[in-house]
């Protein structure tokens, strides 16, 4: 009887918690960023339905697995692996550092998968589609090219927006990548190769980018995104595309009037760096001509298949550095699987990259990969009438179509409908990127639970760095090779697409699933610091660059790098509670 008051205390506390849960669920459920946390005893772990998953590290090691299994906040909505159960249920507590290390390595490999898929399979197919549709360079540059370059960011944002618990990852990644690109990348280009920026494209892009940031800032201030706002984001990007096309048309018209007897100007691609674009195209040379045999011989079907599935070029292997070889070894398994599942059409080649045996194999494997990837394989294992699985139907139909294609075509000449493989490759590579982005988001959320970090800080650091690392290296390489204007233009042109389409399409998909609107509750003041820093960097560039007569020097680059380091320091100190600021 001595334990009676204590038992009564816990019963009353449970009733209060249950009343809180009923109140929240009656109001429409918890919104993004909303958490109900309480200090439950270790014995009651199995009955805590809405406790923040990050509370698991405060429990005893013996109760963490039960907490993760029973708490809905710890469940993953998509993906193939449950990382939280893996770290707390399959690894002993003393091996937690090993589990985190393995997750970090797997995260790096997923970023490698994203980069390889986007660069070698997704972008070439988008280029082939734009060529097939006969789009101009301007429209293709601000639509398909921007989509190809920003595919990892877009798919990561869509995956993060699909779950309210990870919406902070989307904002952190999009805004964090914006701050990184407009400060570190732009500043690094100015330091590596001082130059004079193209004035009109620079002002156009930075003004549109400021407008996009203002729209997202307004949505955060309102705390919700309705259908009209989501469509407004997409409409604002369409307006940007129309503006780019009109600016290019006006530029060409002025060139025709001023230079009557000269060649017309090269169309402006995102930035107006006409000379740089022409120079980069004229420097290309097909070294493969030197290795072609003098005597013509007919390759067999088996030789074509083996050569098409070989991701290693032995000529490059002998001439490249050790670093390139080590990185290539890690890429080989991914590239082989991508070659096996994703067709690539190249309109610049005479045969359009037609590989008859491999393309026929794609007609079987690519649709199978599609159904096994949608909703993490939920559609592929569905049985028609409870007897026949969907994946078997896809294999039978694909095999029949592949057989017809194989016997109706030849190895030397592509068929008339070869352009359809570009659309098939686009869909397959998009699902590859989506699957890898889903795993990236799940790993980052698991690391946030382990280290008790908010999704926003993970998005602005790890996710933003991982998705932007390819752009950083490519832009710095262009700057070192003497094309700083082209590299600088990419800092603002592509990021507009990522912000507007990432947020707009992500919210639109959420609304299409039955939600009246998307609730936004940022993780404390960190999102406001992030948005404010991005806006500040754009305002500084808008004011300082014209004052310098559009000449970017090393002082300007060092100031941008200092701004990013200051922002990163303030963001991390705010996250860990060292700097206490009043919430808005």
N, C-alpha and C positions, 0 to 999 in steps of 0.2 A: 504493500500500500504506500510505501514511501515514494514510489515512482509515479504515483497518480498525478500530481500537479505537473510533472515534466511531460507525461503523455498528453495531458490536456492542453499544454502549451503547444506541442507540435501539431495536435489535431486542429486547434484554432488557426495556427499558421498555415496549415494546408488549405483550410477553408478560405482564408484570405487570398491565397495564391490562385485557387480555383476560381474565385469570384473575379480576380483580375483577368484571368484567361478568358472567361466568358464575356467580360466587358469588351476586351480587345477584339475577340472573334466576332462579337455581335456588331462591332463597328466596321466590319469588312476585313478583318484579319490584320496582322502586323504588316506595316509598310516597310519599304526599303530602309534599312538602318535601324528599325525598331527592335528592341530587345527587352525582355523581361527577365531580370536576373535576381537571384536571391541566394543566400548562403544556406544550402541544404546540408544536412548531415550526410556522412558517407553512406549510412545505411539506407538512405532514401534516393539513391541515384536513379534507380530503375523507374521512378515515378515522376521525374521532372521533365514535363513535355516541352516547355518553351524557354529553357535556360540557354543563355548565350553559349555557343559551343566552345568559345575561348576559355570558359571556366573550367574546362577539363584538366588543365595543367595545375589547378589549385587543389585537385582531389588526390587521394592516395593512389599510388601506382596500381594497386589491385582493383580499384573501382573504375579506372579510366576506360577500359574496354566496354564494360556494361553501360557506362554513360554515353559513349559514342554510338553504341548499337541502338540504344533506346531513345536518344534525343533527336527529334525531327530536325533540329537546326544543324545537326552534324551530317545529315544525309546528302549525298550528291544527286543532283537532278539528271545528270547526263554523264557520258564518258564510259570507259570500259573498266577502269580500275577505281576502287574505293581507297583513296590514299589515307584518309583518317583512320579507317579500320586497320590498314596496313601498319601504320606507325604505332598505334596504341594497342593493337590486338595480336599482331604477328611478330613484333619485335619486343624483346624484354626491355624493361625500363632503363637498364644500364647500357643498352645498345641504341638509345635514342640518337646520339650524335651520328652513329653509322647510318641510321635510317634517313636522317636529314641530309647527310652527304650524298647518299644514293639518289634521293629525290632531287637534289641540286644538279647532279650530273645528268639525270634523266631530263630535267628542265632544260639544260643546255642543249641536249640532243634534240629535244622537241623544237627549240628555236632553230637548230640546224635544218630539221625537216621542213619547217615553215619557209626558211630562206631558199632551200633547194627547190621546193615545189613551186614557189612563186616565181623564181627567176628562170628556171629551165622548162617549166611545163605550163604554168598558169599564164604568164605574160606572153609567151609565143603564140598560144592558142587565141588569146585576146587580140593580138596583132593580126593573126590570120582572119579572125572574124571581122575586124574592122576593114581589112583589105577586101574580103568577100562582099561586105555590105557597101563598099566603095565610099567610105567616110573620108572626109578631108582630114589633113594632119591636125588641124585645130580641134575639131570635135573629138577625134580619136585621142588626142593628147590629154584633154581635160575630162574624158569619160573612161574609155577602156584603159589607156595608159595609167591614169591616176588610180583606177580600180586595181590594176595589176600591181602597181608599186605599193599600194596601201592595203593589199589583201590581208596580211597578218593582223594589222590594226583593226580593219573592219570586222573580220570574223571574230577576233578576240572581244571586240565591243558587243557584237551580236550575242555571243555566248554569255558574256557577263550580264547583259541586260535581260537575258532569258530567266535569270534567277534574281529576285529582289535582294537576296543576301550578298550577291557579288556585284551589284550595280556600281558600288564605289570603285571597283576595279576598272570599269569602263571609263568613268570620269577621270580617275587617276591616270590611266594609260593614255587617253586622248589628250588631256591637258598636259600631262607630263611629257609626252612625245612632242607636243607643240613647243613647250618651253625648251626642251633639249635641242630641237632642230633650229629654232629661231635664235638661240644663244650660242650653244656649243658648236653646232655645225656651221652656222653663219659666221660666227667669230673665228672659228678655225680656218675657214676659207679665206677670210680677210688677212689672217696672219700668214698663211702659207703663200698667198699670191695676191697682194694688193691690186685693186682693179677699179674700174669705173662701171657702176651698175647701170643697166638699162632703166631709164627714168620712168617712162610711162608704164611698162609692165610691173615694175616694182611698186609704184603707187597704187596701181589697180589691185594687185594681189594683196597688199598689206591692208588696204581699206576694206576689201571683202573679208579678209581674215578677221579684222577687228569687228566687223558686223556679225560674223559667225560667233565669235567669242561673246559678244554682247547678248546675242539671242540665247546662248547656253547659260550665261550668267543670269539672265532674266528668268529662265526656267527654274534654275536652282533657287532663286529668290522667291518665286511663286510656290515652289515645293511640289509641282505637278506638271505633267505634260499631257495635254489633251490631243485629240485627233487632229484638230485644226493646227496646233503648234507643230506636231510631228510632220504633217504635210507642208507646213510653212518652211521647215528646215530643208526639206527636199526641194521645194519650190525656189528657195533662195539659191540653192546650188544650180538649179536649171537657169536661173537668171544670171549667175556667174558664167555659165557656159555660153549663153547667148551674148554676153558682154565680150567674152574672149573672141568669139567669131566676128562680131561687129568691129572690134578693134583691129583684127587682122584684115578684114575687108577694107577698112579705112586706110590702113597702112599700105596695102597693095595699091589702092586707088591713088594715094599720094605718090607712091613710087612710079606709077605709070605716067603721072602728069609731069613729074620732075625729071624723069629719065626716059625720054621718048625713044631714043635710039639704043638703049641698053637693055639687058635682060631684066625681066620683072623680078622683084624681090622675093626672096625665099619666105614662105609663110612662117609666121611667128608661132612657136610652140611654147605655150605657157609663159614665156618670159621675154620673147623678142630677141633672143641671142642668136641672130641669123648667121653671123660669120662663124660663130663657134660650132653651130650645128653642121654647116657645110664643111668646115675643116675636119670635124670628127668623122664625117662620112668619107671624105677623100683620103683619109689616112688608112682606111681599111684595105687589107690585101689578103687574098685567099692563098695561104701557104700550102693548102692541100694540093694545088696544081703541081707542085714540085715532086709530089710523091705518087702521082698517078702513073700507072704502067704505060709503056710505049705501045705494047700490043694489047688490043682489046680482047677480053675473054668474058664469057657468060657465067655469072655466079649461079650456083644452084640455090634451090629454095632453102635448104638447110643452112647453107653458108650465109644467106641473107638474114635468116632468123638469128643465128648466133652472133653475127656482127651487129645487128640491131639491138640485141639484148646486152651487149658488152658496154658497160659504162666507162671503161678505162681506155684512154687514148695513149698507146705506148710511145708515140712520138713526143707528146707533151710530158709524159712521165720521165723520160730521159733528160729533158731540158729544164724541168722545174726544180725549185728549191726543196729543201728537206721539209720546211714548214708546209708547203703546198702538198707534198706527198703524204704527210701525216694526216692533214685535213681530208685529203682525198680518200684515205683508207676508211675514215669514219663515214664518209659520204657514200661509199660503194654500196652497202646494203640498201640504203634508202633509194639511191638512184636506180638500182636494179629493180626494186619493187615498183618504182614509179614508171620505169620503162615497160614493165610487164602489164601495168594497169591503166596507164594514161597515154592515149595516142596524141602525137604532136604533129600538127600540120605547119609546114614552113613554106609560105608562098614565094620566098626569095629563091628557092631551089627549083630546078627544072622539073623534077618529079614531085615537088611539094612534100618531100620527105615520105614518099609512099614506100612502105615496106610490106609487101603483099602478105607474107606469112604472119608477121607480127600484127599487122592491122586486122587480119581475120581473127587472130587470137584475141585481140582487143574487143571484138564484137561479143565474145563470150565472157571474158574476165571483167571488163569495165562495167557492164550492167550488173554483174554479180557483186562487184565491189560497191556499186551504188546502193543496192538493196540491203547489203550487210553493214552499211555505214549510216544510213538514215535512222535517226533516233537510236543510235548505238546498237543497230541490228534488230530492233523490235519488229520492223516490218519484214525483214528477211526470214525470220523464224516463224512468222504467222502461217498457219495452216489453212488452206482453202477447204471449207467443208469439214474441217477437223481431220483431213486425211493427207492432203498434198501440200507441202510447204511452198512458200512463194519462191524461195531461192531455187528450187528444182524447176519450177516453171520458167524462170529466167534463164537457167542454164540450157534447157531444151530449146527455147525460142532463139537464144543467142547462137547455139550450135547450128541450128538450121540456117539462120541468116549468114553465119560465117561460111558454111559449106557452099551456099549459093554464090557468095562473093568470091570465094577462092576459085571456083570453077568458071566463073564468068569474067575474071580479070586475068591480067598477066603481070609478071614481075617487072617488066620494063616500062609500062605505061600506066599511070594512075587512072582510075575510073572517073566518069563525069561527076559523080556524087561524092568525090573524095573530100570536098569542103565540109561535109557533114561530120567528119571525124574531128574537126576543130571544135564543134559544139559538144561532141561527146567528151573530148579531152578537157574542155572548159568545165563541164559538170563534174567530171571525175576528180580533176585537180582541185576544184573548189571544195569538194567533200573531204579530200585529203587535208586541206588547210583547216577546214572546219573541225575535223576530228582532232588534229594536233592542237588547235586553239582551245578546244574543250578540255583536253588534258592539261594544257598550260594553266588555264583558269582554275581547275580543280587542285593542281599542285600548289599554286600560289595561295589559294584559300587555305589549304592544309598547313602550309608554312606560316601563314598568318595566325592560325589557331595555335600552333606550337609555340611561336614567339610572342603571341598576344599582340600582333600588329593589326592595324586597321587595313581594310581592303584598299583604301585610297593611297596609303603610303606604299603598299606593294605595287599598285598600278603605276604610280609616278616614278618608281625606281626600277624594279626588276622587269615588269611587263613593258614599260616604255623603253628601257634600255635594250631589252631583247628584240623588240620589234623594230627598233630604229638602228640597230648596229649595222645592218646591211647598207642603209642609206648613208650612215656616217662614213663608212669605208669607201663607198662608191663616190660620194661627193668630194671627199678629201683626195681621192685618186685623180678625179677630173681636175681639181684645182692644181695639183702638182704637175699635171701634164699640160697645163696652160689654158684650161677652159674654166676659169672661175665664174664667169657669168652664167654659164649653163648650170654649174653646180649650185650657185646661189639661187637661181630661179626655182630649182627643185625644192628649196627649203620652204617656200610659201605656196607654190602651186598645188602640190600633192596634199599638204596638210589640211587645206580647206575642204577637200573631198572627205578626208578621214573624219573631221569634226562634224560636218553637217550630215553626211550620209550615215556615219556611225551612230550618232545620237538619234537622228530622224528615223532611220530604218529600224534601229533597235527598239525604239518606243512604238513604232508602228506595228511591229510584229507582236509586241506585248498586248497592244490594244486589240489586234485581230484575234487574239485568243480568248476574248470575252471580257477583258478589263475595260472599264469606262475611261480610265485615265491611268497614267503611270505615276505613282507617288515617288517623290524624290526627297529623301532626308539625308543630306550629306553627313559624313562622319565628322562631327564637330566643326571646328574652324579650319581644318586642314584644307578642305576643298576650296574655301574662300581664299586662303593664302595662295593656293595653286592657281585659281582663276585670276586673282589679282596680279600675280607675278607675270602670267602670260600676257595680260592686258598691258602691264607696265612695260614689258619688253617690246611689244608692238608699238606703243606710243613713243618710246625712246627712239626706236628705229625710224618711225615716221617723221620725227622732228629732227633728229641728228643727221640722217643721211642727206636730206635736201640742203641742210646747212653746210655740209661738206661738199656741196656741188656734186653729189652722188659718187664721190670718190671714197672708197672704203680702204682704210689703212690699218696698220697693225694696232694702233691705239684703240680704234673702234672695236677690233676683234678682242683685245684684252679686256675691255670694259664689258663686253657681252659675256665672256668667260667668268669674270668676277661676279656678274649679276647671277649667273647660274649657281656658282658655288655658294653665294650668300643665300639664295633661295633654298638650296638643298640643306644648308645648315639650319635655317629657320624652320623648315618643314620637319626635319628630324627632331629638333629640340621641342617643337610643338607636339609631335607625336608621342615623345617619351615624357611629356609633362614638365620639362625643365623650364620652358617658357609658358607662362599662364596668361592667356589672353581671354578677354570676355567674348562669349559667343554672341553672334548677331541675333 
